[in-house]
């Protein structure tokens, strides 16, 4: 390998978005393109980087898309499932029974995440949510209403993080401070 090729390879690896690091989930999204991305900071502490991929970079909630989350801190699966439940409750999604069912399903699917890990949720053509840790399939949740409730945490109008929503939907700057 000559020096120029080595430089280009190193440069590309350093600056490619996470799409290159976790590409298997994106095979479920036809012609995936980045819609937007943002960082969630809580009290100035970086917690998550979030990117949305959709066909031709155009998101529609009723079509396949992928929400990719890069963890900037360690997070236990049980705690993550609890946070997701609390955020779904905040958005008004589901009744208490659904929220508890979905929490148990999330606890069964999600692994503990470490700093630098990439978790991708894919809304498939049928409306199920497929979960991936990097390129490894974790399972899916196809319960009626789960997809809208789960993705509504970040993409819905009742999210607790409206600036992150704007950034991920490509409507605002990706730099902002969360809570």
Secondary structure, 3 states (H helix, E strand, C coil): CCHHHHHHHHHHHHHCCHHHCCCHHHHHCCCEEEEEEEEEEECCEEEEEEEEEEECCCCCCCCCEEEEEEECCCECHHHHHHHHHHHHHHHCCCCHHHHHHHHHHHHHHCCCECCCCEEEEEECCCCCEEEEECCEEEEEECCCCHHHHHHHHHHCCCCCCHHHHHHHCCCCCCCCCCC
